[in-house]
């Protein structure tokens, strides 16, 4: 069994630039199944629900960093439609094939615009953002780059950054191996799921990163199944989560 004291530095297969479109689509299908069955989508939606209800406005602008095939944004838009909340959503990703899949699957979601753009190049003056989503993206960022990445997100968001990522845990690793054998079809998703857990975080990791952003308020909570939800809010905001 691998050690889980420190984050694994190996890369995931789907991070390669030449993954065929059909293989990537099938992998996203497996990943979305995991998020649906084990509450990954639900955790983020619950935080959004709290923000919307306590700070009701006519509309919000949401940016999803590392949006993949866009499934998280589509679920956000569905929720907003059901609750009569107007949204303007942007999804950014560095993989053009992922964005092609996202656009194809989001044809009935005019609220969403997808862009092949690095978040570091985002112009907040031209496209101001209320809430930033970062779902299963932080663990892809190398340790040395995490502070700057998080600082960028915090500076761009006017209301909140919602980070949803994996707990690094031996138990999570073992249980995922069992789960993936039964429910997942693709070798890539099975492999990358295990790598993702090894690249994930323990709470102390997130607390140390939070300390590097003293200009913000932080709330870090554990969620089933083996997830952390980390909400970063500018101190100038007066609402509580």
RANOR-V819828 format. One record per residue. N is the residue number from 1. PHI is phi in degrees with one decimal (NA if undefined). OMEGA is omega in degrees with one decimal (999 if undefined). D_CENTER is the distance of its C-alpha to the mean C-alpha in Angstrom with 1 decimal. Layout:
((N	PHI	OMEGA	D_CENTER) (N	PHI	OMEGA	D_CENTER))
//
This chain:
((1	NA	179.5	27.5) (2	-70.4	173.7	25.2) (3	-89.1	-175.5	24.9) (4	-122.6	-178.9	21.8) (5	-69.4	-180.0	23.1) (6	-120.8	-179.3	21.2) (7	-71.3	175.7	18.1) (8	-71.5	-176.2	19.0) (9	-103.3	179.0	19.2) (10	-70.3	-176.4	19.6) (11	-95.6	175.3	17.4) (12	-86.3	-178.4	15.9) (13	-62.9	-176.5	18.1) (14	-73.4	175.4	15.7) (15	-79.7	177.7	15.3) (16	-65.2	-175.2	18.9) (17	-77.2	-171.4	19.9) (18	-118.7	178.6	22.4) (19	-70.5	179.6	20.7) (20	-59.1	-174.5	22.7) (21	-57.9	-178.2	21.1) (22	-63.7	179.1	22.3) (23	-67.7	178.8	21.0) (24	-66.3	178.9	17.5) (25	-62.0	179.2	17.7) (26	-65.0	178.3	19.0) (27	-65.9	176.8	16.3) (28	-61.6	178.4	13.5) (29	-60.3	177.0	15.9) (30	-66.1	-179.6	15.9) (31	-62.3	179.8	12.2) (32	-65.3	176.5	12.1) (33	-62.8	178.2	15.1) (34	-59.6	-179.5	13.8) (35	-63.0	-179.7	10.9) (36	-72.9	-175.5	13.8) (37	-74.7	-173.7	16.4) (38	-107.1	169.3	14.8) (39	84.4	-179.5	13.1) (40	-63.2	177.6	9.4) (41	-66.9	-175.8	9.3) (42	-59.1	-177.0	12.1) (43	-60.9	179.0	10.8) (44	-68.5	-179.0	8.5) (45	-63.2	178.9	11.6) (46	-65.5	177.4	14.0) (47	-67.5	177.3	12.8) (48	-60.3	178.9	13.1) (49	-58.9	178.8	16.4) (50	-63.6	-179.6	17.7) (51	-62.2	-177.6	17.0) (52	-63.8	-175.2	18.6) (53	-71.7	-178.2	21.5) (54	-87.0	-177.8	22.4) (55	-138.8	-173.2	22.2) (56	-63.0	176.0	23.2) (57	-131.0	180.0	23.6) (58	-68.5	-177.1	24.6) (59	-154.3	175.9	21.4) (60	-134.9	171.8	18.0) (61	-110.5	-176.3	16.2) (62	-120.6	176.0	12.4) (63	-117.2	177.5	10.5) (64	-105.1	-176.8	7.1) (65	-92.2	-174.2	6.8) (66	74.8	-168.5	6.8) (67	-75.2	179.7	7.2) (68	60.2	-179.4	9.3) (69	-88.9	172.8	11.8) (70	84.2	-174.6	10.6) (71	-62.9	179.7	10.6) (72	-62.5	-179.5	8.0) (73	-65.6	178.2	10.1) (74	-63.1	178.3	13.2) (75	-69.4	176.4	12.8) (76	-63.6	-179.5	12.3) (77	-65.2	177.4	15.4) (78	-59.4	178.6	17.3) (79	-61.5	-177.4	16.9) (80	-63.1	177.9	18.0) (81	-61.5	-179.1	20.9) (82	-67.0	-176.6	22.0) (83	-110.6	176.5	22.2) (84	56.1	175.3	23.7) (85	-107.2	179.6	21.1) (86	-85.7	-179.1	21.1) (87	-127.5	164.7	17.9) (88	-121.7	-172.0	17.5) (89	-117.8	172.7	14.2) (90	-122.6	172.6	13.2) (91	-119.9	178.5	10.9) (92	-118.8	178.5	11.3) (93	-155.5	-179.4	11.3) (94	-89.9	-178.7	14.1) (95	-99.3	-178.0	15.1) (96	-64.4	179.4	17.7) (97	-70.6	175.8	18.0) (98	-59.5	-179.6	14.5) (99	-67.7	176.0	15.1) (100	-62.6	176.7	18.5) (101	-63.5	-179.3	17.2) (102	-60.8	-179.8	14.8) (103	-65.4	179.5	17.9) (104	-64.2	-176.8	20.1) (105	-83.1	-174.4	18.2) (106	-114.9	-177.6	17.8) (107	-63.0	179.2	21.5) (108	-96.0	180.0	22.0) (109	-125.0	-178.8	19.2) (110	-64.9	178.5	21.0) (111	-69.0	-172.1	18.6) (112	-107.6	171.9	16.0) (113	-121.2	-179.9	16.8) (114	-107.7	-176.7	15.2) (115	-136.2	174.5	16.0) (116	-85.8	-171.0	16.4) (117	-148.2	172.1	15.9) (118	-79.7	-177.7	14.9) (119	-61.2	177.5	13.3) (120	-65.0	-179.3	16.4) (121	-97.9	-177.5	18.6) (122	-71.7	179.3	17.3) (123	-98.8	-176.9	20.4) (124	-69.3	178.2	19.8) (125	-73.7	179.1	23.4) (126	-78.3	-177.4	23.3) (127	-133.8	179.7	20.0) (128	-63.9	-174.6	19.2) (129	-124.9	176.4	15.9) (130	-82.1	-172.9	15.8) (131	-131.7	176.3	12.2) (132	-111.7	174.1	9.1) (133	-102.7	177.7	5.6) (134	-137.5	-172.6	3.2) (135	-105.1	-180.0	0.8) (136	54.7	178.5	4.2) (137	-113.3	-175.5	5.1) (138	-58.9	-177.6	7.4) (139	-70.3	174.6	9.6) (140	-80.6	-176.0	10.5) (141	-84.6	179.1	12.0) (142	-65.8	-175.4	15.6) (143	-52.3	-175.5	17.0) (144	-66.6	-176.7	19.3) (145	-102.7	-172.6	16.7) (146	-66.6	-177.7	14.2) (147	-59.9	-179.7	16.5) (148	-65.8	178.2	16.9) (149	-59.9	-179.0	13.3) (150	-67.1	178.1	12.6) (151	-62.6	177.3	15.9) (152	-62.7	179.4	15.2) (153	-60.4	-177.7	12.2) (154	-64.4	-179.8	14.5) (155	-70.4	-177.3	17.4) (156	-77.9	-174.0	15.9) (157	-84.8	179.1	14.7) (158	-86.9	-175.3	17.8) (159	-125.0	-177.1	16.7) (160	-165.6	166.4	13.4) (161	-113.5	179.7	10.1) (162	-113.8	179.6	7.8) (163	-101.4	179.9	5.9) (164	-125.7	-177.4	5.2) (165	-147.4	-167.0	6.7) (166	-89.0	171.6	10.0) (167	-83.6	174.8	13.5) (168	-83.5	-171.0	16.0) (169	-153.9	176.5	18.9) (170	-63.1	179.2	21.9) (171	-64.3	177.9	22.0) (172	-60.2	-179.7	18.5) (173	-62.9	-179.1	19.5) (174	-65.8	-178.8	22.7) (175	-65.5	177.5	21.5) (176	-64.6	177.4	18.9) (177	-58.6	177.3	21.8) (178	-66.8	-178.1	23.8) (179	-59.8	-175.5	21.1) (180	-67.1	178.3	20.4) (181	-63.6	-176.8	24.1) (182	-87.1	-167.3	24.7) (183	-106.2	-173.2	21.8) (184	-105.2	-174.1	20.3) (185	-103.3	-170.3	22.4) (186	-93.8	177.2	21.2) (187	-63.7	-177.8	22.0) (188	-63.7	-179.7	19.1) (189	-65.2	178.7	16.5) (190	-63.7	179.4	18.8) (191	-67.2	-174.8	19.1) (192	-69.1	176.5	15.6) (193	-61.2	178.6	14.5) (194	-68.1	177.4	17.1) (195	-62.9	-179.1	16.3) (196	-60.8	178.6	12.7) (197	-63.7	179.3	14.3) (198	-69.1	176.7	16.8) (199	-91.2	-177.0	14.4) (200	-73.8	-169.0	12.6) (201	-132.6	162.8	13.9) (202	-101.4	-172.8	16.7) (203	-60.2	-178.9	16.9) (204	-64.7	175.6	19.4) (205	-58.2	-177.7	17.1) (206	-69.2	178.0	14.8) (207	-63.3	178.6	18.0) (208	-64.8	176.9	19.5) (209	-65.1	178.7	16.6) (210	-62.5	179.1	17.0) (211	-64.0	178.7	20.7) (212	-80.7	177.8	20.2) (213	-123.8	-174.9	19.0) (214	-69.8	-179.4	22.1) (215	-81.0	-177.3	22.0) (216	-124.4	170.5	19.2) (217	-93.8	-174.3	19.1) (218	-130.6	172.9	16.7) (219	-136.1	-177.7	16.1) (220	-117.8	-178.9	14.7) (221	-138.1	176.5	15.1) (222	-84.7	179.6	15.1) (223	-130.9	170.7	14.1) (224	-72.4	-0.1	15.5) (225	-106.3	176.4	15.0) (226	55.8	178.8	14.5) (227	-127.9	166.5	11.2) (228	-119.8	169.8	10.9) (229	-108.2	-179.0	9.8) (230	-120.8	179.7	10.7) (231	-106.9	179.8	11.8) (232	-110.6	-178.5	13.5) (233	-126.4	174.6	16.3) (234	-58.8	-177.9	19.1) (235	-66.1	178.3	22.3) (236	-70.5	178.6	24.1) (237	-78.6	-173.7	22.4) (238	-103.5	-176.8	24.7) (239	-83.3	178.3	22.7) (240	-112.2	176.6	21.5) (241	-106.0	999	18.7))
//
